[in-house]
Amino acid sequence: MAQSIQAFARRAGLPIDSMEVALSEETAPAPSRMSKVKVHIHLKGNIGPEDGERLSRIPHHCKIHNTLVRPPIIEVDWDWEE
């Protein structure tokens, strides 16, 4: 997500001085998994409300977000040796 935001800001000429991304999760008991992932993004820079609104939409288009929202097919392949 951070890379997507940085790339967009660079292309749009938006001055981002720094960015912090914090993740937290809630868990579900059965089966054991994360039931909620929260992402908090903090930007520093001379960015007005309109540009802030544009930037806030970027994470919803990144590959990781899209993968979590639309889970992929997971194939597990393994072998062993004696």
LINWODA-V732872 format. One record per pair of residues at least 6 apart in sequence whose ideal C-beta (glycine too) atoms are under 8 Angstrom apart, sorted by the first residue. I is the first residue (numbers start at 0). J is the second residue. Records with the same first field share a line. If there is no record, write none. Layout:
# LINWODA-V732872
I=J / J
This chain:
# LINWODA-V732872
0=20 / 38 / 40 / 57 / 58 / 61 / 63 / 64
1=18 / 20 / 40
2=61
3=57 / 58 / 60 / 61
4=15 / 18 / 40 / 42 / 54 / 57 / 58
5=15 / 18
7=13 / 53 / 54 / 57
8=14 / 15 / 44 / 54
11=50 / 53
13=44 / 46 / 50 / 54
14=44 / 45 / 46
15=42 / 43 / 44 / 46
16=43 / 44
17=42 / 43 / 44
18=40 / 41 / 42 / 43
19=40 / 41
20=38 / 39 / 40 / 41
21=38 / 39 / 41
22=36 / 37 / 38 / 39
23=36 / 37 / 39
24=33 / 34 / 35 / 36 / 37
25=33 / 34 / 35 / 37
26=32 / 33 / 34
27=33 / 34
36=67
38=58
40=58
42=51 / 54
46=54
58=64
